[in-house]
């Protein structure tokens, strides 16, 4: 699910186009499947730099060319999920946040080790 956020009008709407690739959590149909889903398992990706592994793709980017991103903070969760309660169940929101947060931590650690 992709959501478009308009900061000027403070509105959210579902994106008219979405990723037709392999969604990380598409196979979770029941709440218990969602809860037990391992967000850090390296699954195949379709939008790839050079391999089908998201983690291997990071290794292909030269250390001095990693994008400089604003540091994600736990407080960012509130703004990322603001207004989405009516279109996404809480269990999905929590799992998506867990994926974003843990993968961000992995990315930071990865960059700091290079």
Gaussian input, Z-matrix of N, CA and C with variables (Angstrom, degrees):
# hf/3-21g

backbone

0 1
 N
 C     1     B1
 C     2     B2     1     A1
 N     3     B3     2     A2     1     D1
 C     4     B4     3     A3     2     D2
 C     5     B5     4     A4     3     D3
 N     6     B6     5     A5     4     D4
 C     7     B7     6     A6     5     D5
 C     8     B8     7     A7     6     D6
 N     9     B9     8     A8     7     D7
 C    10    B10     9     A9     8     D8
 C    11    B11    10    A10     9     D9
 N    12    B12    11    A11    10    D10
 C    13    B13    12    A12    11    D11
 C    14    B14    13    A13    12    D12
 N    15    B15    14    A14    13    D13
 C    16    B16    15    A15    14    D14
 C    17    B17    16    A16    15    D15
 N    18    B18    17    A17    16    D16
 C    19    B19    18    A18    17    D17
 C    20    B20    19    A19    18    D18
 N    21    B21    20    A20    19    D19
 C    22    B22    21    A21    20    D20
 C    23    B23    22    A22    21    D21
 N    24    B24    23    A23    22    D22
 C    25    B25    24    A24    23    D23
 C    26    B26    25    A25    24    D24
 N    27    B27    26    A26    25    D25
 C    28    B28    27    A27    26    D26
 C    29    B29    28    A28    27    D27
 N    30    B30    29    A29    28    D28
 C    31    B31    30    A30    29    D29
 C    32    B32    31    A31    30    D30
 N    33    B33    32    A32    31    D31
 C    34    B34    33    A33    32    D32
 C    35    B35    34    A34    33    D33
 N    36    B36    35    A35    34    D34
 C    37    B37    36    A36    35    D35
 C    38    B38    37    A37    36    D36
 N    39    B39    38    A38    37    D37
 C    40    B40    39    A39    38    D38
 C    41    B41    40    A40    39    D39
 N    42    B42    41    A41    40    D40
 C    43    B43    42    A42    41    D41
 C    44    B44    43    A43    42    D42
 N    45    B45    44    A44    43    D43
 C    46    B46    45    A45    44    D44
 C    47    B47    46    A46    45    D45
 N    48    B48    47    A47    46    D46
 C    49    B49    48    A48    47    D47
 C    50    B50    49    A49    48    D48
 N    51    B51    50    A50    49    D49
 C    52    B52    51    A51    50    D50
 C    53    B53    52    A52    51    D51
 N    54    B54    53    A53    52    D52
 C    55    B55    54    A54    53    D53
 C    56    B56    55    A55    54    D54
 N    57    B57    56    A56    55    D55
 C    58    B58    57    A57    56    D56
 C    59    B59    58    A58    57    D57
 N    60    B60    59    A59    58    D58
 C    61    B61    60    A60    59    D59
 C    62    B62    61    A61    60    D60
 N    63    B63    62    A62    61    D61
 C    64    B64    63    A63    62    D62
 C    65    B65    64    A64    63    D63
 N    66    B66    65    A65    64    D64
 C    67    B67    66    A66    65    D65
 C    68    B68    67    A67    66    D66
 N    69    B69    68    A68    67    D67
 C    70    B70    69    A69    68    D68
 C    71    B71    70    A70    69    D69
 N    72    B72    71    A71    70    D70
 C    73    B73    72    A72    71    D71
 C    74    B74    73    A73    72    D72
 N    75    B75    74    A74    73    D73
 C    76    B76    75    A75    74    D74
 C    77    B77    76    A76    75    D75
 N    78    B78    77    A77    76    D76
 C    79    B79    78    A78    77    D77
 C    80    B80    79    A79    78    D78
 N    81    B81    80    A80    79    D79
 C    82    B82    81    A81    80    D80
 C    83    B83    82    A82    81    D81
 N    84    B84    83    A83    82    D82
 C    85    B85    84    A84    83    D83
 C    86    B86    85    A85    84    D84
 N    87    B87    86    A86    85    D85
 C    88    B88    87    A87    86    D86
 C    89    B89    88    A88    87    D87
 N    90    B90    89    A89    88    D88
 C    91    B91    90    A90    89    D89
 C    92    B92    91    A91    90    D90
 N    93    B93    92    A92    91    D91
 C    94    B94    93    A93    92    D92
 C    95    B95    94    A94    93    D93
 N    96    B96    95    A95    94    D94
 C    97    B97    96    A96    95    D95
 C    98    B98    97    A97    96    D96
 N    99    B99    98    A98    97    D97
 C   100   B100    99    A99    98    D98
 C   101   B101   100   A100    99    D99
 N   102   B102   101   A101   100   D100
 C   103   B103   102   A102   101   D101
 C   104   B104   103   A103   102   D102
 N   105   B105   104   A104   103   D103
 C   106   B106   105   A105   104   D104
 C   107   B107   106   A106   105   D105
 N   108   B108   107   A107   106   D106
 C   109   B109   108   A108   107   D107
 C   110   B110   109   A109   108   D108
 N   111   B111   110   A110   109   D109
 C   112   B112   111   A111   110   D110
 C   113   B113   112   A112   111   D111
 N   114   B114   113   A113   112   D112
 C   115   B115   114   A114   113   D113
 C   116   B116   115   A115   114   D114
 N   117   B117   116   A116   115   D115
 C   118   B118   117   A117   116   D116
 C   119   B119   118   A118   117   D117
 N   120   B120   119   A119   118   D118
 C   121   B121   120   A120   119   D119
 C   122   B122   121   A121   120   D120
 N   123   B123   122   A122   121   D121
 C   124   B124   123   A123   122   D122
 C   125   B125   124   A124   123   D123
 N   126   B126   125   A125   124   D124
 C   127   B127   126   A126   125   D125
 C   128   B128   127   A127   126   D126
 N   129   B129   128   A128   127   D127
 C   130   B130   129   A129   128   D128
 C   131   B131   130   A130   129   D129
 N   132   B132   131   A131   130   D130
 C   133   B133   132   A132   131   D131
 C   134   B134   133   A133   132   D132
 N   135   B135   134   A134   133   D133
 C   136   B136   135   A135   134   D134
 C   137   B137   136   A136   135   D135
 N   138   B138   137   A137   136   D136
 C   139   B139   138   A138   137   D137
 C   140   B140   139   A139   138   D138
 N   141   B141   140   A140   139   D139
 C   142   B142   141   A141   140   D140
 C   143   B143   142   A142   141   D141
 N   144   B144   143   A143   142   D142
 C   145   B145   144   A144   143   D143
 C   146   B146   145   A145   144   D144
 N   147   B147   146   A146   145   D145
 C   148   B148   147   A147   146   D146
 C   149   B149   148   A148   147   D147
 N   150   B150   149   A149   148   D148
 C   151   B151   150   A150   149   D149
 C   152   B152   151   A151   150   D150
 N   153   B153   152   A152   151   D151
 C   154   B154   153   A153   152   D152
 C   155   B155   154   A154   153   D153
 N   156   B156   155   A155   154   D154
 C   157   B157   156   A156   155   D155
 C   158   B158   157   A157   156   D156
 N   159   B159   158   A158   157   D157
 C   160   B160   159   A159   158   D158
 C   161   B161   160   A160   159   D159
 N   162   B162   161   A161   160   D160
 C   163   B163   162   A162   161   D161
 C   164   B164   163   A163   162   D162
 N   165   B165   164   A164   163   D163
 C   166   B166   165   A165   164   D164
 C   167   B167   166   A166   165   D165
 N   168   B168   167   A167   166   D166
 C   169   B169   168   A168   167   D167
 C   170   B170   169   A169   168   D168
 N   171   B171   170   A170   169   D169
 C   172   B172   171   A171   170   D170
 C   173   B173   172   A172   171   D171
 N   174   B174   173   A173   172   D172
 C   175   B175   174   A174   173   D173
 C   176   B176   175   A175   174   D174
 N   177   B177   176   A176   175   D175
 C   178   B178   177   A177   176   D176
 C   179   B179   178   A178   177   D177
 N   180   B180   179   A179   178   D178
 C   181   B181   180   A180   179   D179
 C   182   B182   181   A181   180   D180
 N   183   B183   182   A182   181   D181
 C   184   B184   183   A183   182   D182
 C   185   B185   184   A184   183   D183
 N   186   B186   185   A185   184   D184
 C   187   B187   186   A186   185   D185
 C   188   B188   187   A187   186   D186
 N   189   B189   188   A188   187   D187
 C   190   B190   189   A189   188   D188
 C   191   B191   190   A190   189   D189
 N   192   B192   191   A191   190   D190
 C   193   B193   192   A192   191   D191
 C   194   B194   193   A193   192   D192
 N   195   B195   194   A194   193   D193
 C   196   B196   195   A195   194   D194
 C   197   B197   196   A196   195   D195
 N   198   B198   197   A197   196   D196
 C   199   B199   198   A198   197   D197
 C   200   B200   199   A199   198   D198
 N   201   B201   200   A200   199   D199
 C   202   B202   201   A201   200   D200
 C   203   B203   202   A202   201   D201
 N   204   B204   203   A203   202   D202
 C   205   B205   204   A204   203   D203
 C   206   B206   205   A205   204   D204
 N   207   B207   206   A206   205   D205
 C   208   B208   207   A207   206   D206
 C   209   B209   208   A208   207   D207
 N   210   B210   209   A209   208   D208
 C   211   B211   210   A210   209   D209
 C   212   B212   211   A211   210   D210
 N   213   B213   212   A212   211   D211
 C   214   B214   213   A213   212   D212
 C   215   B215   214   A214   213   D213
 N   216   B216   215   A215   214   D214
 C   217   B217   216   A216   215   D215
 C   218   B218   217   A217   216   D216
 N   219   B219   218   A218   217   D217
 C   220   B220   219   A219   218   D218
 C   221   B221   220   A220   219   D219
 N   222   B222   221   A221   220   D220
 C   223   B223   222   A222   221   D221
 C   224   B224   223   A223   222   D222
 N   225   B225   224   A224   223   D223
 C   226   B226   225   A225   224   D224
 C   227   B227   226   A226   225   D225
 N   228   B228   227   A227   226   D226
 C   229   B229   228   A228   227   D227
 C   230   B230   229   A229   228   D228
 N   231   B231   230   A230   229   D229
 C   232   B232   231   A231   230   D230
 C   233   B233   232   A232   231   D231
 N   234   B234   233   A233   232   D232
 C   235   B235   234   A234   233   D233
 C   236   B236   235   A235   234   D234
 N   237   B237   236   A236   235   D235
 C   238   B238   237   A237   236   D236
 C   239   B239   238   A238   237   D237
 N   240   B240   239   A239   238   D238
 C   241   B241   240   A240   239   D239
 C   242   B242   241   A241   240   D240
 N   243   B243   242   A242   241   D241
 C   244   B244   243   A243   242   D242
 C   245   B245   244   A244   243   D243
 N   246   B246   245   A245   244   D244
 C   247   B247   246   A246   245   D245
 C   248   B248   247   A247   246   D246
 N   249   B249   248   A248   247   D247
 C   250   B250   249   A249   248   D248
 C   251   B251   250   A250   249   D249
 N   252   B252   251   A251   250   D250
 C   253   B253   252   A252   251   D251
 C   254   B254   253   A253   252   D252
 N   255   B255   254   A254   253   D253
 C   256   B256   255   A255   254   D254
 C   257   B257   256   A256   255   D255
 N   258   B258   257   A257   256   D256
 C   259   B259   258   A258   257   D257
 C   260   B260   259   A259   258   D258
 N   261   B261   260   A260   259   D259
 C   262   B262   261   A261   260   D260
 C   263   B263   262   A262   261   D261
 N   264   B264   263   A263   262   D262
 C   265   B265   264   A264   263   D263
 C   266   B266   265   A265   264   D264
 N   267   B267   266   A266   265   D265
 C   268   B268   267   A267   266   D266
 C   269   B269   268   A268   267   D267
 N   270   B270   269   A269   268   D268
 C   271   B271   270   A270   269   D269
 C   272   B272   271   A271   270   D270
 N   273   B273   272   A272   271   D271
 C   274   B274   273   A273   272   D272
 C   275   B275   274   A274   273   D273
 N   276   B276   275   A275   274   D274
 C   277   B277   276   A276   275   D275
 C   278   B278   277   A277   276   D276
 N   279   B279   278   A278   277   D277
 C   280   B280   279   A279   278   D278
 C   281   B281   280   A280   279   D279
 N   282   B282   281   A281   280   D280
 C   283   B283   282   A282   281   D281
 C   284   B284   283   A283   282   D282
 N   285   B285   284   A284   283   D283
 C   286   B286   285   A285   284   D284
 C   287   B287   286   A286   285   D285
 N   288   B288   287   A287   286   D286
 C   289   B289   288   A288   287   D287
 C   290   B290   289   A289   288   D288
 N   291   B291   290   A290   289   D289
 C   292   B292   291   A291   290   D290
 C   293   B293   292   A292   291   D291
 N   294   B294   293   A293   292   D292
 C   295   B295   294   A294   293   D293
 C   296   B296   295   A295   294   D294
 N   297   B297   296   A296   295   D295
 C   298   B298   297   A297   296   D296
 C   299   B299   298   A298   297   D297
 N   300   B300   299   A299   298   D298
 C   301   B301   300   A300   299   D299
 C   302   B302   301   A301   300   D300
 N   303   B303   302   A302   301   D301
 C   304   B304   303   A303   302   D302
 C   305   B305   304   A304   303   D303
 N   306   B306   305   A305   304   D304
 C   307   B307   306   A306   305   D305
 C   308   B308   307   A307   306   D306
 N   309   B309   308   A308   307   D307
 C   310   B310   309   A309   308   D308
 C   311   B311   310   A310   309   D309
 N   312   B312   311   A311   310   D310
 C   313   B313   312   A312   311   D311
 C   314   B314   313   A313   312   D312
 N   315   B315   314   A314   313   D313
 C   316   B316   315   A315   314   D314
 C   317   B317   316   A316   315   D315
 N   318   B318   317   A317   316   D316
 C   319   B319   318   A318   317   D317
 C   320   B320   319   A319   318   D318
 N   321   B321   320   A320   319   D319
 C   322   B322   321   A321   320   D320
 C   323   B323   322   A322   321   D321
 N   324   B324   323   A323   322   D322
 C   325   B325   324   A324   323   D323
 C   326   B326   325   A325   324   D324
 N   327   B327   326   A326   325   D325
 C   328   B328   327   A327   326   D326
 C   329   B329   328   A328   327   D327
 N   330   B330   329   A329   328   D328
 C   331   B331   330   A330   329   D329
 C   332   B332   331   A331   330   D330
 N   333   B333   332   A332   331   D331
 C   334   B334   333   A333   332   D332
 C   335   B335   334   A334   333   D333
 N   336   B336   335   A335   334   D334
 C   337   B337   336   A336   335   D335
 C   338   B338   337   A337   336   D336
 N   339   B339   338   A338   337   D337
 C   340   B340   339   A339   338   D338
 C   341   B341   340   A340   339   D339

   B1=1.4440
   B2=1.5221
   B3=1.3187
   B4=1.4538
   B5=1.5161
   B6=1.3212
   B7=1.4574
   B8=1.5178
   B9=1.3243
   B10=1.4591
   B11=1.5198
   B12=1.3209
   B13=1.4633
   B14=1.5188
   B15=1.3405
   B16=1.4543
   B17=1.5197
   B18=1.3294
   B19=1.4628
   B20=1.5224
   B21=1.3221
   B22=1.4655
   B23=1.5206
   B24=1.3176
   B25=1.4722
   B26=1.5217
   B27=1.3429
   B28=1.4670
   B29=1.5279
   B30=1.3445
   B31=1.4611
   B32=1.5257
   B33=1.3172
   B34=1.4583
   B35=1.5133
   B36=1.3244
   B37=1.4588
   B38=1.5176
   B39=1.3098
   B40=1.4528
   B41=1.5217
   B42=1.3107
   B43=1.4543
   B44=1.5244
   B45=1.3425
   B46=1.4642
   B47=1.5273
   B48=1.3194
   B49=1.4585
   B50=1.5158
   B51=1.2871
   B52=1.4568
   B53=1.5185
   B54=1.3093
   B55=1.4533
   B56=1.5185
   B57=1.3071
   B58=1.4642
   B59=1.5277
   B60=1.3346
   B61=1.4611
   B62=1.5092
   B63=1.3107
   B64=1.4564
   B65=1.5212
   B66=1.2943
   B67=1.4572
   B68=1.5184
   B69=1.3179
   B70=1.4635
   B71=1.5196
   B72=1.3037
   B73=1.4696
   B74=1.5247
   B75=1.3167
   B76=1.4597
   B77=1.5190
   B78=1.3295
   B79=1.4608
   B80=1.5258
   B81=1.3115
   B82=1.4668
   B83=1.5250
   B84=1.3185
   B85=1.4601
   B86=1.5206
   B87=1.3045
   B88=1.4598
   B89=1.5264
   B90=1.3199
   B91=1.4609
   B92=1.5298
   B93=1.3351
   B94=1.4684
   B95=1.5320
   B96=1.3414
   B97=1.4633
   B98=1.5265
   B99=1.3281
   B100=1.4561
   B101=1.5258
   B102=1.3092
   B103=1.4634
   B104=1.5271
   B105=1.3307
   B106=1.4679
   B107=1.5337
   B108=1.3185
   B109=1.4604
   B110=1.5321
   B111=1.3273
   B112=1.4673
   B113=1.5274
   B114=1.3188
   B115=1.4662
   B116=1.5306
   B117=1.3189
   B118=1.4617
   B119=1.5261
   B120=1.3109
   B121=1.4657
   B122=1.5246
   B123=1.3154
   B124=1.4647
   B125=1.5196
   B126=1.3142
   B127=1.4627
   B128=1.5320
   B129=1.3269
   B130=1.4670
   B131=1.5316
   B132=1.3181
   B133=1.4604
   B134=1.5183
   B135=1.3232
   B136=1.4619
   B137=1.5162
   B138=1.3146
   B139=1.4629
   B140=1.5228
   B141=1.3189
   B142=1.4538
   B143=1.5195
   B144=1.3137
   B145=1.4534
   B146=1.5245
   B147=1.3190
   B148=1.4529
   B149=1.5107
   B150=1.3042
   B151=1.4600
   B152=1.5247
   B153=1.3108
   B154=1.4637
   B155=1.5227
   B156=1.3225
   B157=1.4574
   B158=1.5225
   B159=1.3251
   B160=1.4661
   B161=1.5278
   B162=1.3146
   B163=1.4663
   B164=1.5255
   B165=1.3220
   B166=1.4667
   B167=1.5255
   B168=1.3237
   B169=1.4633
   B170=1.5244
   B171=1.3363
   B172=1.4650
   B173=1.5259
   B174=1.3095
   B175=1.4681
   B176=1.5254
   B177=1.3253
   B178=1.4641
   B179=1.5284
   B180=1.3268
   B181=1.4640
   B182=1.5254
   B183=1.3299
   B184=1.4687
   B185=1.5344
   B186=1.3259
   B187=1.4704
   B188=1.5250
   B189=1.3111
   B190=1.4688
   B191=1.5277
   B192=1.3338
   B193=1.4614
   B194=1.5247
   B195=1.3249
   B196=1.4659
   B197=1.5223
   B198=1.3144
   B199=1.4644
   B200=1.5280
   B201=1.3189
   B202=1.4668
   B203=1.5229
   B204=1.2978
   B205=1.4625
   B206=1.5169
   B207=1.3164
   B208=1.4625
   B209=1.5146
   B210=1.3148
   B211=1.4679
   B212=1.5238
   B213=1.3122
   B214=1.4572
   B215=1.5214
   B216=1.3221
   B217=1.4558
   B218=1.5175
   B219=1.3292
   B220=1.4602
   B221=1.5261
   B222=1.3281
   B223=1.4641
   B224=1.5318
   B225=1.3335
   B226=1.4655
   B227=1.5217
   B228=1.3113
   B229=1.4641
   B230=1.5246
   B231=1.3190
   B232=1.4668
   B233=1.5251
   B234=1.3194
   B235=1.4686
   B236=1.5282
   B237=1.3267
   B238=1.4652
   B239=1.5207
   B240=1.3264
   B241=1.4636
   B242=1.5273
   B243=1.3236
   B244=1.4633
   B245=1.5304
   B246=1.3313
   B247=1.4545
   B248=1.5150
   B249=1.3080
   B250=1.4589
   B251=1.5275
   B252=1.3229
   B253=1.4710
   B254=1.5230
   B255=1.3109
   B256=1.4645
   B257=1.5330
   B258=1.3337
   B259=1.4665
   B260=1.5247
   B261=1.3271
   B262=1.4648
   B263=1.5239
   B264=1.3284
   B265=1.4674
   B266=1.5355
   B267=1.3282
   B268=1.4602
   B269=1.5304
   B270=1.3287
   B271=1.4689
   B272=1.5281
   B273=1.3263
   B274=1.4659
   B275=1.5290
   B276=1.3302
   B277=1.4644
   B278=1.5239
   B279=1.3230
   B280=1.4654
   B281=1.5241
   B282=1.3140
   B283=1.4693
   B284=1.5305
   B285=1.3243
   B286=1.4674
   B287=1.5287
   B288=1.3348
   B289=1.4671
   B290=1.5298
   B291=1.3282
   B292=1.4666
   B293=1.5273
   B294=1.3428
   B295=1.4563
   B296=1.5301
   B297=1.3183
   B298=1.4647
   B299=1.5251
   B300=1.3273
   B301=1.4615
   B302=1.5288
   B303=1.3183
   B304=1.4687
   B305=1.5223
   B306=1.3230
   B307=1.4615
   B308=1.5279
   B309=1.3312
   B310=1.4632
   B311=1.5268
   B312=1.3294
   B313=1.4610
   B314=1.5304
   B315=1.3126
   B316=1.4632
   B317=1.5323
   B318=1.3311
   B319=1.4641
   B320=1.5291
   B321=1.3270
   B322=1.4666
   B323=1.5247
   B324=1.3080
   B325=1.4651
   B326=1.5249
   B327=1.3102
   B328=1.4621
   B329=1.5290
   B330=1.3268
   B331=1.4710
   B332=1.5255
   B333=1.3218
   B334=1.4652
   B335=1.5253
   B336=1.3157
   B337=1.4634
   B338=1.5219
   B339=1.3179
   B340=1.4720
   B341=1.5037
   A1=107.83
   A2=116.34
   A3=120.74
   A4=108.47
   A5=114.99
   A6=121.75
   A7=108.24
   A8=115.75
   A9=121.35
   A10=108.11
   A11=115.77
   A12=120.38
   A13=108.76
   A14=116.66
   A15=122.51
   A16=107.13
   A17=116.87
   A18=120.95
   A19=112.71
   A20=116.85
   A21=119.53
   A22=111.60
   A23=116.67
   A24=120.03
   A25=112.11
   A26=116.27
   A27=122.30
   A28=111.49
   A29=115.27
   A30=120.48
   A31=110.27
   A32=114.81
   A33=122.79
   A34=108.44
   A35=116.55
   A36=119.82
   A37=107.97
   A38=115.35
   A39=119.24
   A40=109.17
   A41=116.46
   A42=121.03
   A43=110.04
   A44=117.45
   A45=119.73
   A46=111.90
   A47=117.58
   A48=122.63
   A49=107.95
   A50=116.78
   A51=119.21
   A52=109.47
   A53=115.78
   A54=122.52
   A55=109.29
   A56=116.41
   A57=120.51
   A58=110.80
   A59=116.42
   A60=121.07
   A61=112.54
   A62=114.74
   A63=121.03
   A64=109.27
   A65=116.51
   A66=120.71
   A67=108.52
   A68=116.07
   A69=119.57
   A70=112.60
   A71=117.87
   A72=118.87
   A73=113.11
   A74=117.43
   A75=119.83
   A76=113.28
   A77=118.15
   A78=119.79
   A79=113.19
   A80=118.85
   A81=121.80
   A82=109.45
   A83=115.56
   A84=120.36
   A85=112.13
   A86=116.91
   A87=122.09
   A88=109.32
   A89=115.87
   A90=120.88
   A91=111.78
   A92=117.39
   A93=119.63
   A94=111.54
   A95=117.66
   A96=120.69
   A97=110.30
   A98=115.57
   A99=120.82
   A100=110.53
   A101=116.36
   A102=120.79
   A103=111.16
   A104=117.48
   A105=120.41
   A106=113.50
   A107=118.41
   A108=122.70
   A109=110.77
   A110=117.50
   A111=123.25
   A112=109.20
   A113=116.19
   A114=121.02
   A115=113.07
   A116=117.32
   A117=120.12
   A118=113.59
   A119=117.48
   A120=118.79
   A121=108.57
   A122=116.60
   A123=121.38
   A124=108.99
   A125=115.76
   A126=121.92
   A127=109.83
   A128=117.35
   A129=119.91
   A130=111.65
   A131=115.55
   A132=121.61
   A133=108.28
   A134=116.74
   A135=120.08
   A136=112.52
   A137=117.61
   A138=120.87
   A139=105.89
   A140=117.18
   A141=119.04
   A142=111.91
   A143=114.61
   A144=122.41
   A145=110.10
   A146=116.58
   A147=119.57
   A148=113.27
   A149=116.64
   A150=119.97
   A151=108.02
   A152=116.47
   A153=120.06
   A154=111.20
   A155=117.02
   A156=122.52
   A157=109.68
   A158=117.17
   A159=120.70
   A160=110.35
   A161=116.69
   A162=120.19
   A163=111.60
   A164=117.41
   A165=119.49
   A166=110.97
   A167=117.11
   A168=120.17
   A169=111.57
   A170=117.42
   A171=119.92
   A172=110.75
   A173=116.32
   A174=120.90
   A175=112.06
   A176=117.28
   A177=121.18
   A178=112.44
   A179=116.80
   A180=120.74
   A181=108.10
   A182=117.93
   A183=119.38
   A184=110.76
   A185=115.78
   A186=121.47
   A187=112.51
   A188=117.89
   A189=120.29
   A190=112.91
   A191=117.70
   A192=120.30
   A193=113.52
   A194=117.54
   A195=118.91
   A196=108.90
   A197=117.50
   A198=119.46
   A199=110.99
   A200=116.10
   A201=121.29
   A202=107.12
   A203=116.13
   A204=122.36
   A205=110.37
   A206=115.66
   A207=119.21
   A208=107.77
   A209=115.99
   A210=120.82
   A211=110.22
   A212=116.13
   A213=121.68
   A214=108.66
   A215=115.52
   A216=121.14
   A217=108.52
   A218=115.93
   A219=119.46
   A220=111.63
   A221=117.21
   A222=120.11
   A223=111.91
   A224=118.13
   A225=121.88
   A226=112.39
   A227=116.43
   A228=120.81
   A229=110.83
   A230=116.54
   A231=120.69
   A232=111.36
   A233=117.70
   A234=119.38
   A235=111.76
   A236=117.70
   A237=120.09
   A238=112.72
   A239=116.43
   A240=120.30
   A241=112.91
   A242=116.68
   A243=121.06
   A244=110.92
   A245=116.17
   A246=121.91
   A247=115.42
   A248=118.28
   A249=119.95
   A250=112.48
   A251=116.70
   A252=121.16
   A253=113.39
   A254=117.49
   A255=119.94
   A256=113.13
   A257=117.78
   A258=119.63
   A259=114.24
   A260=117.24
   A261=119.76
   A262=109.74
   A263=117.56
   A264=120.34
   A265=111.42
   A266=115.91
   A267=121.55
   A268=112.52
   A269=117.94
   A270=119.49
   A271=110.64
   A272=117.69
   A273=121.41
   A274=110.12
   A275=116.49
   A276=119.69
   A277=110.87
   A278=115.94
   A279=120.10
   A280=111.10
   A281=117.39
   A282=120.56
   A283=110.54
   A284=117.33
   A285=120.19
   A286=109.64
   A287=116.82
   A288=119.65
   A289=110.38
   A290=117.00
   A291=120.37
   A292=109.91
   A293=116.73
   A294=120.84
   A295=110.80
   A296=116.85
   A297=120.67
   A298=109.83
   A299=116.18
   A300=121.56
   A301=111.83
   A302=118.25
   A303=120.76
   A304=111.80
   A305=116.63
   A306=118.82
   A307=110.98
   A308=116.93
   A309=119.56
   A310=109.82
   A311=117.02
   A312=120.69
   A313=110.80
   A314=116.62
   A315=120.68
   A316=109.87
   A317=116.53
   A318=121.20
   A319=110.73
   A320=116.81
   A321=120.01
   A322=110.85
   A323=116.39
   A324=121.01
   A325=110.41
   A326=116.38
   A327=121.93
   A328=110.31
   A329=116.88
   A330=120.88
   A331=111.41
   A332=117.08
   A333=120.86
   A334=112.92
   A335=117.59
   A336=121.09
   A337=112.59
   A338=117.29
   A339=119.75
   A340=111.64
   D1=131.03
   D2=175.65
   D3=-118.63
   D4=140.62
   D5=-177.98
   D6=-123.67
   D7=136.55
   D8=175.63
   D9=-98.65
   D10=132.47
   D11=-179.76
   D12=-117.22
   D13=127.72
   D14=176.41
   D15=-104.53
   D16=106.22
   D17=-177.69
   D18=-67.12
   D19=-30.09
   D20=-178.61
   D21=-68.81
   D22=-44.05
   D23=-178.54
   D24=-97.43
   D25=-2.77
   D26=-179.95
   D27=54.96
   D28=47.37
   D29=-179.97
   D30=-123.15
   D31=156.88
   D32=175.31
   D33=-124.57
   D34=145.77
   D35=171.30
   D36=-149.73
   D37=152.60
   D38=177.46
   D39=-66.39
   D40=139.84
   D41=-179.52
   D42=-67.48
   D43=137.90
   D44=179.71
   D45=-70.11
   D46=-24.14
   D47=177.22
   D48=-117.54
   D49=149.94
   D50=179.31
   D51=-140.63
   D52=166.57
   D53=-179.60
   D54=-68.86
   D55=119.25
   D56=178.64
   D57=-86.31
   D58=3.81
   D59=-178.65
   D60=-78.74
   D61=-166.46
   D62=-179.08
   D63=-79.37
   D64=107.97
   D65=177.38
   D66=-71.70
   D67=143.11
   D68=-179.41
   D69=-64.97
   D70=-32.77
   D71=-173.70
   D72=-121.29
   D73=21.63
   D74=-176.10
   D75=-65.61
   D76=-27.32
   D77=-175.76
   D78=-81.74
   D79=-1.79
   D80=-179.93
   D81=-88.37
   D82=107.94
   D83=-178.95
   D84=-104.84
   D85=-22.98
   D86=-178.43
   D87=-114.53
   D88=153.59
   D89=-178.31
   D90=-58.38
   D91=-40.41
   D92=-179.23
   D93=-65.58
   D94=-32.09
   D95=176.05
   D96=-67.18
   D97=-40.85
   D98=179.81
   D99=-64.50
   D100=-44.94
   D101=-177.85
   D102=-62.54
   D103=-39.68
   D104=-176.36
   D105=-87.58
   D106=-2.42
   D107=-177.89
   D108=-64.50
   D109=129.04
   D110=179.59
   D111=-85.50
   D112=106.71
   D113=-175.48
   D114=-72.93
   D115=-15.05
   D116=-177.31
   D117=-99.64
   D118=-2.78
   D119=176.73
   D120=-63.94
   D121=133.33
   D122=-178.89
   D123=-81.05
   D124=100.14
   D125=-178.60
   D126=-99.01
   D127=160.83
   D128=178.84
   D129=-62.50
   D130=140.36
   D131=175.54
   D132=-117.70
   D133=151.59
   D134=179.52
   D135=-96.70
   D136=-34.11
   D137=176.93
   D138=-88.30
   D139=93.59
   D140=-171.24
   D141=-123.11
   D142=156.26
   D143=179.07
   D144=-84.19
   D145=-40.74
   D146=-177.57
   D147=-161.06
   D148=-12.34
   D149=177.58
   D150=-141.70
   D151=175.78
   D152=178.99
   D153=-93.84
   D154=10.09
   D155=179.43
   D156=-108.82
   D157=122.09
   D158=178.71
   D159=-60.68
   D160=-40.28
   D161=-177.97
   D162=-71.25
   D163=-39.26
   D164=176.55
   D165=-66.73
   D166=-33.29
   D167=179.02
   D168=-62.50
   D169=-34.57
   D170=176.95
   D171=-60.00
   D172=-37.79
   D173=-178.30
   D174=-67.89
   D175=-20.70
   D176=-179.40
   D177=-79.11
   D178=-17.23
   D179=-179.34
   D180=-85.43
   D181=123.00
   D182=178.91
   D183=-55.43
   D184=142.39
   D185=-174.21
   D186=-54.01
   D187=-36.93
   D188=-177.90
   D189=-83.73
   D190=4.01
   D191=-179.28
   D192=-117.90
   D193=11.30
   D194=175.92
   D195=-65.01
   D196=139.81
   D197=179.76
   D198=-62.21
   D199=140.58
   D200=175.82
   D201=-89.35
   D202=108.94
   D203=-175.13
   D204=-110.85
   D205=151.29
   D206=172.58
   D207=-63.22
   D208=136.82
   D209=-176.96
   D210=-66.24
   D211=126.46
   D212=175.64
   D213=-71.39
   D214=137.31
   D215=178.16
   D216=-126.21
   D217=155.88
   D218=-178.91
   D219=-59.34
   D220=-31.10
   D221=179.70
   D222=-66.93
   D223=-17.90
   D224=178.93
   D225=-67.81
   D226=-20.98
   D227=-179.70
   D228=-54.68
   D229=-43.42
   D230=-177.23
   D231=-59.47
   D232=-46.09
   D233=-178.36
   D234=-73.58
   D235=-32.65
   D236=178.72
   D237=-65.86
   D238=-33.45
   D239=-175.93
   D240=-107.37
   D241=8.43
   D242=-179.23
   D243=-58.68
   D244=125.86
   D245=175.49
   D246=78.17
   D247=7.37
   D248=-175.39
   D249=-97.06
   D250=-3.49
   D251=-177.78
   D252=-54.27
   D253=-33.31
   D254=-175.53
   D255=-78.66
   D256=-13.15
   D257=-177.93
   D258=-118.81
   D259=-9.19
   D260=-178.90
   D261=-139.20
   D262=120.66
   D263=178.55
   D264=-58.53
   D265=150.47
   D266=-176.18
   D267=-57.62
   D268=-37.92
   D269=-179.29
   D270=-61.87
   D271=-35.82
   D272=176.25
   D273=-69.87
   D274=-43.83
   D275=178.88
   D276=-57.39
   D277=-45.13
   D278=-179.07
   D279=-64.07
   D280=-40.77
   D281=-179.49
   D282=-69.65
   D283=-40.72
   D284=177.71
   D285=-62.68
   D286=-43.99
   D287=178.43
   D288=-62.63
   D289=-43.23
   D290=178.57
   D291=-57.21
   D292=-42.31
   D293=179.66
   D294=-65.22
   D295=-47.08
   D296=179.96
   D297=-60.20
   D298=-49.99
   D299=-174.63
   D300=-65.14
   D301=-48.76
   D302=-177.79
   D303=-67.55
   D304=-37.08
   D305=178.45
   D306=-71.98
   D307=-32.07
   D308=174.21
   D309=-64.12
   D310=-45.08
   D311=178.60
   D312=-61.09
   D313=-40.23
   D314=177.33
   D315=-61.99
   D316=-45.42
   D317=-179.05
   D318=-60.82
   D319=-45.68
   D320=178.66
   D321=-60.07
   D322=-46.51
   D323=179.99
   D324=-62.33
   D325=-43.59
   D326=179.27
   D327=-59.02
   D328=-48.10
   D329=-178.70
   D330=-64.88
   D331=-37.51
   D332=-178.53
   D333=-72.47
   D334=-19.45
   D335=-179.86
   D336=-88.60
   D337=-10.11
   D338=-176.08
   D339=-92.52

